[in-house]
Amino acid sequence: MAPDRPTPPFGRRAVEVREAAADGGYRIFTLVDREGPEPLPGQFYMLCEAPEWSSIEGRPYLPRAISYARSTGREGELLLEFLIDDVGPGTKRLGRLEKGDGCWITGPFGNPFSAPREIAESPAGAILVGGGIGIAPLAAFRRSLISKGFPTRTLLGFRDLEHSGAVESLFGCEEVRLAFEDGSSGHHGYVTDLLELLLERDDPGGAIVYSCGPPAMLEAVKKICASAGVPAELALESPMACGFGACFGCAVPRADGNGYLRLCIDGPVVRSEEIATALVGESG
């Protein structure tokens, strides 16, 4: 656990939607948080619509765990930006939020990405590998690395061109390589293809990989980095009910077979060698 991780306030708090707009195949909305602490890249929040949303179609009783993509302002009036993909009843309702609507949030939760020098003595650079809405926490981390002058390369993958709309708003257009499964632009294939090529062509010594995306993508990143001898941190997604480690709904088996990690408090960012597999469940 990171020693400087903010302790999430116990209990949810009501916030207001400041902005909401479609961005490519996703939707981005900004919440005004006047009570919570500043988050760190890789952390997440538990979100649900206010008032209660259990009466709408699909009846999503539980909040949804969503990583933040950008945090601006300061404690007392934080602006928290989230990227939403409509994949189920919970994310469908969050995606309908408009300016002025209310939202319940709890958090920030979990361990953030580690600074490169916490992983290696002389890190040469960071390689960020993201897929789908997994680009959100990487966008926050990339801004932090660049602000400190740390060399960073970014590889992002999407199913099609439509679902890459958030790239420009979150990453800009510089030094980002894209892969599309349908071949509509960039590399035709998976973002992990780009990672393999990068590690094959470059001397991987000193490189650190940070990744977030679908479980199958993260499992591939885990195997590629293990084969290349490159350390990697993975931000995993999993269904969660509480965020405080009580329900064990986000348990992932440890690599040594000695029990489980609870992603809400032991993650969501974990070292790739700490877990047996990245193939954990998904929920919308």
C-alpha positions as CSV (number, residue, x, y, z in Angstrom):
1,M,0.0,0.0,0.0
2,A,1.3,3.4,-0.9
3,P,2.2,5.3,2.3
4,D,0.8,8.6,1.0
5,R,-2.5,7.2,-0.4
6,P,-5.4,9.4,0.7
7,T,-7.8,7.7,3.0
8,P,-11.2,7.7,1.5
9,P,-13.9,9.4,3.5
10,F,-16.2,6.8,5.0
11,G,-19.7,7.2,3.5
12,R,-20.9,8.6,0.2
13,R,-21.3,12.3,-0.6
14,A,-23.5,14.1,-3.1
15,V,-21.8,16.0,-5.9
16,E,-23.0,17.8,-9.0
17,V,-22.3,17.3,-12.7
18,R,-20.4,20.4,-14.0
19,E,-20.1,19.2,-17.6
20,A,-21.2,16.2,-19.7
21,A,-20.6,15.5,-23.4
22,A,-20.1,12.7,-25.9
23,D,-16.6,12.1,-27.0
24,G,-16.2,9.6,-29.7
25,G,-17.9,6.3,-28.7
26,Y,-17.7,7.3,-25.0
27,R,-19.1,10.0,-22.8
28,I,-17.1,12.3,-20.5
29,F,-18.6,14.0,-17.5
30,T,-17.1,16.2,-14.8
31,L,-18.1,16.2,-11.2
32,V,-17.5,18.9,-8.6
33,D,-16.3,17.4,-5.4
34,R,-16.1,19.9,-2.5
35,E,-15.5,17.4,0.3
36,G,-13.1,14.7,-0.9
37,P,-9.3,14.5,-0.9
38,E,-7.2,14.8,-4.1
39,P,-6.9,11.5,-5.9
40,L,-3.7,9.9,-7.2
41,P,-3.4,8.4,-10.7
42,G,-4.7,4.9,-10.8
43,Q,-7.2,5.4,-8.0
44,F,-11.0,5.0,-8.5
45,Y,-14.4,6.1,-7.2
46,M,-17.7,4.3,-6.6
47,L,-20.4,6.2,-8.5
48,C,-24.1,6.1,-8.8
49,E,-26.8,8.5,-9.9
50,A,-28.6,10.7,-7.3
51,P,-31.4,10.2,-6.5
52,E,-31.4,6.5,-6.1
53,W,-31.3,4.6,-9.3
54,S,-32.7,1.2,-8.3
55,S,-36.1,2.0,-9.9
56,I,-34.8,2.3,-13.5
57,E,-34.5,-0.5,-16.1
58,G,-32.0,-3.1,-15.2
59,R,-32.1,-2.1,-11.5
60,P,-28.4,-1.5,-10.8
61,Y,-28.5,-1.6,-7.0
62,L,-24.8,-1.2,-6.5
63,P,-22.6,1.7,-7.5
64,R,-20.0,1.3,-10.2
65,A,-16.2,1.5,-9.7
66,I,-14.8,4.1,-12.2
67,S,-11.2,5.4,-12.5
68,Y,-10.9,9.1,-12.8
69,A,-9.2,10.5,-16.0
70,R,-8.4,14.0,-14.8
71,S,-8.4,16.0,-11.6
72,T,-8.1,19.7,-11.5
73,G,-8.6,22.4,-8.8
74,R,-7.8,21.6,-5.2
75,E,-9.4,20.2,-2.1
76,G,-12.6,22.2,-1.5
77,E,-13.5,22.2,-5.2
78,L,-12.0,19.4,-7.1
79,L,-13.1,18.8,-10.7
80,L,-13.1,15.1,-11.4
81,E,-13.4,13.9,-15.0
82,F,-14.6,10.4,-15.8
83,L,-14.8,8.4,-19.1
84,I,-17.9,6.2,-19.5
85,D,-18.7,3.4,-21.9
86,D,-22.3,2.1,-22.0
87,V,-21.9,-1.6,-21.4
88,G,-24.6,-2.3,-18.8
89,P,-27.4,-0.8,-16.8
90,G,-25.1,1.0,-14.3
91,T,-22.8,2.6,-16.9
92,K,-25.9,3.3,-19.1
93,R,-27.4,5.4,-16.4
94,L,-24.1,7.2,-15.6
95,G,-23.7,7.9,-19.3
96,R,-27.1,9.7,-19.2
97,L,-25.9,12.3,-16.6
98,E,-26.2,15.9,-17.8
99,K,-25.0,19.2,-16.5
100,G,-26.7,20.0,-13.2
101,D,-27.6,16.4,-12.3
102,G,-26.7,14.9,-9.0
103,C,-24.4,12.0,-8.4
104,W,-23.3,10.0,-5.3
105,I,-19.6,9.3,-5.0
106,T,-17.3,7.5,-2.5
107,G,-13.6,7.5,-2.7
108,P,-10.9,7.9,-3.9
109,F,-10.1,4.2,-3.3
110,G,-7.1,1.9,-3.8
111,N,-3.4,2.0,-4.5
112,P,-2.2,4.4,-7.3
113,F,0.5,3.7,-9.9
114,S,4.0,3.6,-8.4
115,A,6.6,6.2,-9.3
116,P,9.2,4.7,-11.7
117,R,11.9,5.0,-9.1
118,E,9.8,3.0,-6.6
119,I,10.1,0.1,-9.1
120,A,13.6,0.4,-10.5
121,E,16.8,2.1,-9.3
122,S,17.6,3.7,-12.6
123,P,14.4,3.7,-14.7
124,A,15.0,4.8,-18.3
125,G,11.4,5.5,-19.3
126,A,7.8,4.5,-18.9
127,I,5.6,2.7,-21.5
128,L,1.9,3.2,-21.0
129,V,-0.3,0.6,-22.6
130,G,-4.1,1.2,-22.6
131,G,-7.2,-0.3,-24.1
132,G,-10.7,1.1,-24.3
133,I,-11.8,3.0,-21.2
134,G,-8.7,1.7,-19.6
135,I,-7.0,4.8,-21.1
136,A,-8.6,7.0,-18.4
137,P,-6.2,6.3,-15.4
138,L,-3.3,6.2,-17.8
139,A,-4.2,9.8,-19.0
140,A,-3.9,11.0,-15.4
141,F,-0.7,9.2,-14.8
142,R,0.9,10.4,-18.1
143,R,0.3,14.0,-17.1
144,S,2.0,13.4,-13.8
145,L,5.0,11.7,-15.5
146,I,5.4,14.5,-18.1
147,S,5.1,17.2,-15.5
148,K,8.2,15.6,-13.8
149,G,10.1,15.4,-17.1
150,F,10.1,11.6,-17.1
151,P,10.4,10.0,-20.6
152,T,7.1,8.4,-21.6
153,R,5.8,6.5,-24.6
154,T,2.1,5.7,-25.0
155,L,0.4,2.9,-26.8
156,L,-3.4,2.8,-27.0
157,G,-5.7,0.3,-28.6
158,F,-9.4,0.4,-29.6
159,R,-12.0,-1.8,-31.3
160,D,-12.6,0.9,-34.0
161,L,-12.0,4.5,-34.9
162,E,-15.3,5.6,-33.3
163,H,-14.1,4.5,-29.9
164,S,-10.9,6.5,-30.0
165,G,-12.5,9.9,-29.7
166,A,-11.3,10.5,-26.1
167,V,-7.6,10.2,-27.2
168,E,-7.3,13.8,-28.3
169,S,-9.1,15.3,-25.3
170,L,-7.2,13.2,-22.7
171,F,-3.8,12.7,-24.4
172,G,-3.4,15.3,-27.1
173,C,-1.9,14.1,-30.4
174,E,1.8,13.9,-29.6
175,E,3.8,10.7,-29.1
176,V,0.8,8.4,-29.0
177,R,0.7,5.3,-31.1
178,L,-2.7,3.8,-31.9
179,A,-3.9,0.3,-32.8
180,F,-7.4,-0.6,-34.0
181,E,-8.8,-4.1,-34.1
182,D,-10.8,-3.3,-37.3
183,G,-7.8,-1.7,-39.1
184,S,-9.7,1.6,-39.5
185,S,-6.5,3.5,-38.7
186,G,-3.0,3.1,-37.2
187,H,-1.9,-0.4,-36.6
188,H,-4.3,-3.1,-37.7
189,G,-4.4,-5.4,-34.7
190,Y,-4.0,-5.3,-30.9
191,V,-2.1,-2.7,-28.9
192,T,-0.1,-5.6,-27.4
193,D,1.3,-6.1,-30.9
194,L,2.8,-2.6,-30.6
195,L,4.2,-3.4,-27.1
196,E,5.9,-6.6,-28.4
197,L,7.5,-4.7,-31.3
198,L,8.7,-1.9,-29.0
199,L,10.3,-4.3,-26.6
200,E,11.9,-6.3,-29.4
201,R,13.4,-3.3,-31.2
202,D,14.5,-1.4,-28.2
203,D,16.8,-2.3,-25.4
204,P,14.2,-3.0,-22.7
205,G,16.7,-2.4,-19.9
206,G,15.3,0.3,-17.6
207,A,11.8,0.3,-19.1
208,I,8.7,0.0,-17.0
209,V,5.3,-0.8,-18.4
210,Y,2.1,0.6,-16.9
211,S,-1.2,-0.8,-18.3
212,C,-4.9,-0.6,-17.9
213,G,-7.6,-2.2,-20.1
214,P,-9.7,-5.3,-20.7
215,P,-8.6,-8.4,-18.8
216,A,-7.5,-10.3,-21.9
217,M,-5.3,-7.3,-22.9
218,L,-3.8,-7.1,-19.4
219,E,-3.1,-10.9,-19.4
220,A,-1.2,-10.5,-22.7
221,V,0.8,-7.5,-21.3
222,K,1.6,-9.6,-18.2
223,K,3.0,-12.4,-20.3
224,I,4.9,-10.2,-22.8
225,C,6.6,-8.3,-19.9
226,A,7.5,-11.5,-18.1
227,S,9.1,-12.9,-21.2
228,A,11.1,-9.7,-21.8
229,G,12.1,-9.3,-18.2
230,V,10.4,-5.9,-17.9
231,P,8.6,-4.9,-14.7
232,A,4.9,-4.0,-15.2
233,E,2.1,-2.6,-13.1
234,L,-1.4,-3.4,-14.1
235,A,-4.6,-1.5,-13.1
236,L,-7.3,-4.2,-13.0
237,E,-11.0,-3.8,-13.3
238,S,-13.4,-6.0,-11.4
239,P,-17.0,-5.9,-10.2
240,M,-17.1,-4.3,-6.7
241,A,-19.8,-3.9,-4.1
242,C,-18.2,-1.8,-1.4
243,G,-14.7,-0.5,-2.1
244,F,-13.6,-1.0,1.5
245,G,-12.5,-4.7,1.2
246,A,-15.5,-6.1,3.1
247,C,-17.3,-8.0,0.3
248,F,-14.4,-9.9,-1.4
249,G,-16.2,-9.4,-4.7
250,C,-13.0,-8.2,-6.4
251,A,-10.7,-10.9,-5.1
252,V,-7.8,-12.0,-7.4
253,P,-5.6,-15.1,-6.7
254,R,-2.0,-14.4,-5.7
255,A,0.7,-15.8,-7.9
256,D,2.2,-17.7,-5.0
257,G,-1.1,-19.5,-4.3
258,N,-1.2,-17.9,-0.9
259,G,-4.7,-16.4,-0.8
260,Y,-6.1,-13.5,-2.7
261,L,-5.7,-9.8,-3.3
262,R,-8.7,-7.5,-2.9
263,L,-8.4,-5.1,-5.8
264,C,-10.3,-2.3,-3.9
265,I,-7.7,-2.1,-1.1
266,D,-4.7,-4.1,-2.4
267,G,-5.1,-2.7,-5.9
268,P,-6.5,-1.8,-8.3
269,V,-2.9,-1.3,-9.4
270,V,-0.7,-4.3,-8.7
271,R,2.7,-5.6,-9.9
272,S,2.1,-8.1,-12.7
273,E,4.1,-10.8,-10.9
274,E,1.9,-10.6,-7.8
275,I,-1.2,-12.1,-9.4
276,A,-1.8,-15.5,-10.9
277,T,-3.9,-14.0,-13.8
278,A,-5.3,-10.8,-14.9
279,L,-8.4,-12.5,-16.3
280,V,-10.9,-11.2,-13.7
281,G,-14.6,-10.4,-14.2
282,E,-16.1,-7.3,-15.8
283,S,-19.4,-5.6,-15.1
284,G,-21.3,-2.6,-16.4
